[in-house]
Amino acid sequence: MHTWTQAVVWLSVGLYGHLIVHHTLQAFLSKERTPNLYLIAFLVCSLAFSFVDVQMYQSAPQPPSNASLYARAQFVLSALCAVLFVQILDRLLQLGLRRWVRVLWLLLLPLLFGTLLGWIVTPEFKAHPTVLGGYYIQGVSTGLGVCYSAFYLLAYLGALTTAYLRWQRHSPQDRLMLGALGLTIPLIVVDMLVYYGVFSFLPTWNWGYGIISLVFSLRLNAQIYQLASSLRRANRELQDAYRQMVEQERLSTVGQIVQGIVHDLKNFFNNVQSLCDVGVLRLRKDPQFDAVRHLESIRGATQQAYEYLMELLSMTREGGDSELTEVAPAQIVREVERLSGARLLNPPVQIENRIPSNLRMYADRRALMQLFLNLTLNAIQAMRDWNGERRIEYEWVEHPEKTILVIRDTGPGMPPEVRDHLFERAITTKQGGSGIGLMLVQRAIEQHNGSIQVHSECGKGTMFVCVFPTPPLYEPMPDRTLISVA
């Protein structure tokens, strides 16, 4: 084999091998699998064609060993390349050539049988000298072989012509691709003429296939880059929309508890006003009145109102890292009872707090508040039109290694299709709800590396069992029974 033919082989292996590996990875890592697989098939056929074509360049005018096999492989591989070219171009540019592509694939089957039976390529060979030295051994096609060659050449040119006729419909990058593919027209035509001995002195080395491979590869890479950019943009938009939904749910939660907030603040400020009125009267009647002590009482009342408002503000604030501190679940339940406004409803919803007041646990106070508040508000909403008993119970289940809190209501319960998918996005038990509240519950549980179990039947209420992995900071009560929770 000549030195330059060896260079052609290694160049083909490097080019096509790199593209085959690249698009194999793309086929499995991207959603554009089908066009990548078609291009891989085209690349494999082009590499095989280059290897076979090089074997036909000889130092002497004698055919190489297996010359008949090489000549038949040349014919079949060139036909495959033509069909794959039309297939890929039609898919990339949406040319509407699917019917013709199917015809091209169907015609490959008789071509394969005809080649095996010797109806396409004859056993004869012609040796043509080349300008670089040596000879190109040309297989001689039958009349049927010439018809097949002309047919697939016309298919290649016809697909390009159809694409050019729709030039105005294509995007700028598609027009750039068509411009580059236009360079292959003279190369492919010359390659066919060399094959049939018209330009036997010119070794084309199948540059046309190489250009087609590079152009299709660049086009698919650009398309995948655009898809990835679109996905990143869509992901950002979805994240923004999700944050807005979370914020709307928070505002909705605040709106639902405004009645309870107004009632509590009214009590705070009534207390402050009463203390001020009493102080003024005492000062007028008793010159020895201890005003400092009375002002400290007023300051204590206003401090309570301030802490109450700060607690509410912390609940509506988004983000921030979890901060595990020692908290009292029973105290949080009492705050949730005030905020929920359950006692102000008509008829009211009774909240029973059975969690021991001296129980402590390590938790993020804000997340635990959101967890209890969202479950309480959901239960209140579920019982809005409920004619049965209206009660929400908070309980603690003793366990030596875990903190287990139970929230149970006596409402209408949930059907299995809702219960089994309760914490998925957009699943909600409230009419017109978004389901974000339950997702916040799930997120609060995940912040503590805990788990939540749901037990509910229609007409029999709903129970949430929240399991936290940290042990309770509480001496076990001697008369309670230990239970195991999966």
C-alpha positions in Angstrom: 0.0 0.0 0.0 1.3 3.5 -0.9 2.2 5.9 1.8 -0.5 8.3 0.8 -3.1 5.6 0.9 -2.0 4.8 4.5 -2.4 8.4 5.4 -5.9 8.4 3.9 -6.8 5.3 6.0 -5.5 6.9 9.3 -7.2 10.2 8.5 -10.5 8.4 7.9 -10.1 6.3 11.1 -9.3 9.5 13.1 -12.2 11.6 11.6 -14.9 9.0 11.5 -13.8 7.3 14.7 -14.0 10.5 16.7 -17.4 11.4 15.3 -18.8 7.9 15.9 -17.7 8.0 19.6 -19.0 11.6 20.0 -22.4 10.9 18.5 -22.7 7.5 20.3 -22.4 9.5 23.6 -24.9 12.1 22.3 -27.4 9.3 21.4 -27.5 8.0 24.9 -27.0 11.3 26.8 -29.4 13.6 24.8 -33.0 13.3 23.7 -32.0 13.6 20.0 -31.3 9.8 19.9 -32.8 8.9 16.5 -30.9 11.5 14.3 -27.7 10.6 16.1 -28.2 6.9 15.5 -28.8 7.7 11.8 -25.6 9.8 11.6 -23.7 7.0 13.4 -24.8 4.6 10.7 -23.7 7.1 8.0 -20.3 7.5 9.7 -19.8 3.7 9.9 -20.7 3.3 6.2 -18.4 6.2 5.2 -15.5 4.7 7.3 -16.0 1.3 5.8 -16.3 2.8 2.3 -13.0 4.7 2.8 -11.2 1.5 3.9 -12.6 -0.5 1.0 -11.9 2.3 -1.6 -8.2 2.5 -0.5 -7.8 -1.2 -1.1 -8.6 -0.6 -4.7 -5.4 1.6 -5.1 -2.6 -0.8 -6.1 1.1 -0.4 -7.1 0.6 -2.8 -10.0 -2.4 -3.1 -12.4 -3.4 -6.5 -10.8 -6.6 -6.6 -8.7 -6.0 -7.1 -5.0 -7.1 -10.3 -3.2 -10.8 -10.2 -2.4 -11.2 -7.5 -5.1 -14.7 -8.9 -6.0 -15.8 -8.5 -2.4 -14.4 -5.0 -2.2 -16.2 -4.0 -5.4 -19.5 -5.3 -4.1 -19.0 -3.6 -0.7 -18.3 -0.3 -2.5 -21.6 -0.5 -4.3 -23.7 -1.5 -1.3 -22.0 1.1 1.1 -22.4 3.9 -1.4 -26.2 3.1 -1.7 -26.5 3.0 2.1 -24.8 6.4 2.4 -27.2 7.9 -0.2 -30.3 6.5 1.7 -29.0 7.7 5.1 -28.2 11.1 3.6 -31.7 11.6 2.4 -33.1 10.2 5.7 -31.0 12.6 7.9 -31.6 15.6 5.7 -35.4 15.0 5.7 -35.4 14.6 9.5 -33.3 17.8 10.1 -35.2 20.0 7.7 -38.7 18.4 7.8 -38.8 18.1 4.0 -41.8 15.7 4.0 -39.9 12.9 2.1 -40.8 10.1 4.4 -42.6 8.1 1.7 -39.7 8.4 -0.7 -37.3 7.5 2.1 -39.3 4.3 2.7 -39.0 3.5 -1.0 -35.3 4.0 -0.9 -34.9 1.6 2.1 -37.1 -1.0 0.4 -35.0 -0.9 -2.8 -31.9 -1.7 -0.7 -33.1 -5.3 -0.2 -33.2 -6.4 -3.9 -29.9 -4.5 -4.3 -28.3 -6.6 -1.6 -29.5 -9.8 -3.1 -28.6 -8.7 -6.6 -25.1 -7.9 -5.4 -24.6 -11.3 -3.8 -25.9 -13.0 -7.0 -23.5 -11.0 -9.2 -26.3 -9.0 -11.0 -24.8 -5.6 -9.9 -21.0 -6.0 -10.3 -19.4 -8.2 -12.8 -16.2 -10.3 -12.0 -14.2 -8.1 -14.4 -11.9 -5.3 -13.3 -10.2 -2.4 -15.0 -6.9 -0.8 -13.9 -6.5 2.9 -14.3 -3.2 4.8 -13.6 -3.4 7.6 -11.0 -1.6 11.0 -10.9 0.0 10.0 -7.5 1.4 6.8 -8.9 0.0 3.3 -8.9 -3.4 2.1 -10.2 -7.0 2.3 -9.2 -8.7 -1.0 -9.7 -12.3 -0.3 -10.9 -15.1 -2.8 -10.6 -17.3 -3.1 -13.7 -21.0 -2.6 -13.1 -23.7 -4.3 -14.9 -26.5 -2.4 -16.6 -28.7 -2.9 -13.5 -25.8 -1.6 -11.4 -25.6 1.5 -13.5 -29.3 2.1 -13.1 -29.1 1.7 -9.3 -26.1 4.1 -9.2 -28.0 6.7 -11.2 -31.1 6.2 -9.1 -29.4 6.8 -5.7 -27.4 9.7 -7.2 -30.7 11.3 -8.3 -32.1 10.6 -4.8 -29.2 12.5 -3.2 -29.5 15.4 -5.7 -33.3 15.4 -5.4 -33.2 15.7 -1.6 -30.8 18.7 -1.9 -32.9 20.3 -4.6 -36.0 19.9 -2.5 -34.2 21.6 0.4 -32.9 24.4 -1.8 -36.4 25.1 -3.1 -37.6 25.7 0.4 -34.7 28.0 1.2 -36.8 30.8 2.6 -38.4 28.5 5.2 -35.1 27.4 6.7 -33.4 29.0 9.7 -30.0 30.7 9.2 -28.1 27.7 10.6 -30.0 25.4 8.2 -29.1 27.6 5.3 -25.5 27.5 6.4 -25.7 23.7 6.4 -27.2 23.6 2.9 -24.5 25.9 1.7 -21.8 23.6 3.0 -23.6 20.5 1.6 -23.7 22.2 -1.8 -19.9 21.8 -1.9 -20.4 18.0 -1.9 -22.3 18.0 -5.1 -19.3 18.2 -7.5 -17.3 15.9 -5.2 -19.9 13.2 -5.2 -20.5 13.5 -8.9 -16.7 13.3 -9.6 -16.5 10.4 -7.2 -19.1 8.5 -9.2 -17.3 9.4 -12.5 -14.0 8.1 -11.1 -15.8 4.9 -10.0 -17.0 4.4 -13.6 -13.6 5.3 -15.0 -14.4 8.7 -16.6 -11.8 10.4 -14.3 -9.7 7.5 -13.4 -6.6 9.7 -13.0 -8.1 11.6 -10.0 -8.2 9.9 -6.6 -11.1 11.6 -4.8 -10.6 9.8 -1.4 -14.3 10.3 -0.8 -14.0 13.9 0.5 -17.7 14.3 -0.2 -18.6 11.8 2.5 -16.2 13.5 4.9 -17.7 16.9 4.4 -21.3 15.5 4.7 -20.3 13.9 8.0 -18.8 17.1 9.4 -21.7 19.2 8.3 -24.3 16.9 9.8 -22.3 16.6 13.0 -22.0 20.3 13.4 -25.7 20.7 12.7 -26.7 18.1 15.3 -24.4 19.7 17.8 -25.9 23.1 17.2 -29.4 21.6 17.5 -28.6 19.8 20.8 -26.9 23.0 22.1 -30.1 25.0 21.3 -32.2 22.3 23.0 -30.0 22.4 26.1 -30.2 26.2 26.2 -34.0 26.0 25.8 -34.2 23.4 28.6 -32.1 25.5 30.9 -34.3 28.5 30.1 -37.5 26.5 30.7 -36.0 25.1 33.9 -35.3 28.7 35.2 -38.8 29.7 34.2 -40.3 26.7 36.0 -38.2 27.4 39.1 -39.4 31.1 39.0 -43.0 29.9 38.6 -42.5 27.4 41.5 -41.1 30.2 43.7 -44.0 32.4 42.8 -46.5 29.6 43.6 -44.7 29.0 47.0 -44.9 32.7 47.7 -48.6 32.8 46.7 -49.2 29.9 49.0 -47.5 31.7 51.8 -49.5 34.8 51.2 -52.6 32.6 51.0 -51.7 31.1 54.4 -51.2 34.5 55.9 -54.6 35.6 54.4 -56.3 32.6 56.1 -54.9 33.4 59.5 -55.4 37.2 59.3 -58.6 36.8 61.4 -56.7 35.1 64.2 -53.8 37.6 64.0 -56.2 40.6 64.2 -58.0 39.0 67.2 -54.7 38.4 69.0 -53.2 41.8 68.2 -56.5 43.4 69.4 -56.0 41.6 72.7 -52.4 42.7 73.0 -53.2 46.4 72.3 -56.3 46.3 74.5 -54.1 45.1 77.3 -51.6 47.9 76.6 -54.3 50.5 76.4 -55.9 49.3 79.7 -52.5 49.5 81.4 -51.9 53.0 80.1 -55.4 54.1 81.3 -54.9 52.6 84.7 -51.5 54.2 85.0 -52.9 57.7 84.1 -55.7 57.4 86.6 -53.3 56.2 89.4 -50.9 59.0 88.7 -53.7 61.6 89.0 -55.0 60.1 92.3 -51.9 58.7 94.0 -48.7 60.9 93.9 -46.8 57.9 95.5 -47.7 55.6 92.6 -44.8 53.4 91.4 -44.9 54.4 87.7 -41.7 52.5 86.8 -43.2 49.1 87.7 -46.3 50.0 85.7 -44.3 51.0 82.7 -42.4 47.7 82.9 -45.8 45.9 82.6 -46.6 48.0 79.5 -43.2 47.2 78.0 -43.8 43.5 78.7 -47.2 43.6 76.9 -45.7 45.4 73.9 -42.8 43.0 73.9 -45.3 40.1 73.6 -46.9 41.8 70.6 -43.5 42.4 69.0 -42.4 38.8 69.4 -45.7 37.7 68.0 -45.2 39.8 64.9 -41.6 38.6 64.4 -42.8 35.0 64.6 -45.3 35.7 61.9 -42.7 37.5 59.8 -40.3 34.5 60.1 -43.0 32.2 58.8 -43.5 34.2 55.7 -39.8 34.6 54.9 -38.4 32.3 52.1 -35.1 30.5 52.1 -32.4 30.4 54.8 -30.5 27.4 56.1 -32.1 25.1 58.7 -31.1 25.9 62.2 -31.7 23.0 64.7 -32.4 24.2 68.2 -34.1 22.9 71.2 -37.8 23.6 70.8 -41.0 22.7 72.6 -43.6 21.2 70.2 -46.4 21.9 72.6 -45.7 25.6 72.6 -45.6 25.7 68.8 -49.0 24.0 68.7 -50.4 26.7 71.0 -49.0 29.4 68.7 -50.5 27.6 65.7 -53.8 27.4 67.4 -53.9 31.1 67.8 -52.7 31.8 64.3 -55.1 29.4 62.6 -58.1 31.2 63.9 -59.9 27.9 64.5 -61.6 29.1 67.6 -63.1 32.1 65.7 -64.9 29.9 63.1 -68.6 29.3 63.2 -68.9 26.7 64.3 -65.4 26.6 65.8 -62.8 23.9 65.2 -61.5 22.5 68.5 -57.7 21.9 68.7 -56.6 19.5 71.4 -52.9 19.7 72.4 -52.0 16.5 74.0 -48.2 16.9 73.5 -46.5 17.1 77.0 -45.5 20.6 77.8 -42.0 19.5 79.0 -41.2 17.6 75.8 -38.3 19.0 73.9 -36.8 18.1 70.5 -34.1 19.3 68.2 -35.8 21.0 65.2 -35.8 24.1 63.0 -38.5 26.2 64.7 -39.7 27.9 61.5 -39.9 24.7 59.5 -41.8 23.0 62.4 -44.2 26.0 62.6 -44.9 25.8 58.9 -45.4 22.0 59.1 -48.0 22.3 61.9 -49.7 25.4 60.5 -50.1 24.0 57.0 -51.5 20.7 58.3 -53.8 22.6 60.7 -55.1 24.9 57.9 -55.6 22.0 55.6 -57.7 20.2 58.2 -59.7 23.4 58.9 -60.4 23.8 55.1 -61.4 20.1 54.8 -63.9 20.6 57.7 -65.3 23.9 56.4 -68.5 22.2 55.1 -68.2 19.2 57.4 -71.3 18.4 59.4 -69.6 16.0 61.7 -67.3 16.5 64.7 -64.8 19.3 64.1 -61.6 18.5 66.1 -57.9 18.5 65.4 -55.7 16.6 67.9 -51.9 16.8 68.4 -50.3 13.9 70.1 -46.9 12.5 71.0 -46.0 8.8 70.7 -43.2 7.8 73.0 -40.2 6.1 71.4 -36.7 5.8 72.8 -34.8 6.8 69.6 -37.2 9.0 67.6 -39.5 11.9 68.2 -43.0 10.9 66.8 -45.7 13.5 66.5 -49.2 12.7 65.4 -51.7 15.2 63.9 -55.2 13.8 63.6 -58.5 15.4 62.5 -62.1 14.2 62.5 -62.9 15.5 59.1 -64.2 13.9 55.9 -61.0 12.1 55.1 -59.5 11.4 51.6 -60.1 8.9 48.8 -57.2 6.5 48.1 -56.3 8.2 44.7 -55.7 11.5 46.6 -54.1 9.9 49.7 -51.6 7.8 47.8 -50.2 10.8 45.8 -50.7 13.5 48.4 -47.2 15.0 48.4 -46.8 15.2 44.6 -46.9 18.6 43.0 -50.3 20.0 42.2 -52.1 17.4 44.4 -54.4 19.1 46.8 -57.4 18.3 49.0 -58.7 21.9 48.8 -61.0 23.1 46.0 -59.0 25.6 44.0 -55.8 24.8 45.9 -52.3 24.5 44.4 -51.0 21.7 46.6 -48.0 23.8 47.6 -48.9 23.7 51.3 -48.5 20.0 51.4 -45.2 20.3 49.5 -44.0 22.7 52.2 -45.0 20.0 54.7 -42.9 17.5 52.8 -40.0 19.9 52.6 -40.1 20.6 56.3 -40.0 16.9 57.0 -37.0 16.5 54.6 -35.2 19.3 56.3 -35.1 17.2 59.4 -34.3 13.9 57.5 -37.6 12.6 58.8 -40.6 10.9 57.3 -44.3 11.4 57.2 -47.1 8.7 57.0 -50.7 9.4 56.0 -53.6 7.4 57.1 -57.1 8.4 55.9 -60.4 7.0 54.9 -63.5 8.7 53.5 -65.7 9.8 56.4 -63.2 8.7 59.1 -60.8 11.6 59.2 -57.1 11.9 58.4 -54.0 11.2 60.5 -50.4 12.3 59.8 -47.6 10.6 61.6 -44.4 12.7 61.6 -41.3 10.8 62.5 -38.1 12.7 63.3 -34.8 10.8 63.7 -33.6 12.7 66.8 -34.6 11.2 70.2 -36.9 13.3 72.4 -35.3 15.4 75.1 -37.6 14.1 77.7 -37.6 11.4 80.4 -40.0 8.6 79.3 -43.2 8.5 81.2 -43.3 5.2 83.2 -47.0 4.3 82.4 -46.8 4.7 78.6 -46.3 1.8 76.2 -43.5 1.9 73.7 -44.5 1.3 70.1 -42.4 0.7 67.0 -42.8 2.8 63.9 -41.5 1.6 60.6 
